[in-house]
Amino acid sequence: MIKIKIQNIDEIVQQEKSWLVSKVAPLVVDVERKVEEAIVKQLEEVFLEKNIIAEIRIEKE
């Protein structure tokens, strides 16, 4: 089993969106979940390219 904990969610959101969105979004959206979903999607794409069959799940602590 491989576990990945994203330590800099706020920085990632600021890189991808404006500063205002990074401050307001957590009030309306589960930002951590959205970042996790984006990372999982990227991992799935890389795995697909390499013919790696894997199950990737997002689990809450």
Buried (B, 14 or more C-beta within 10 A) or exposed (E): EEEEEEEEBBEBBBEEBEEEBBEEBBEEEEBBEBBBEEBBEEBEEEEEEEEEEEEEEEEEE
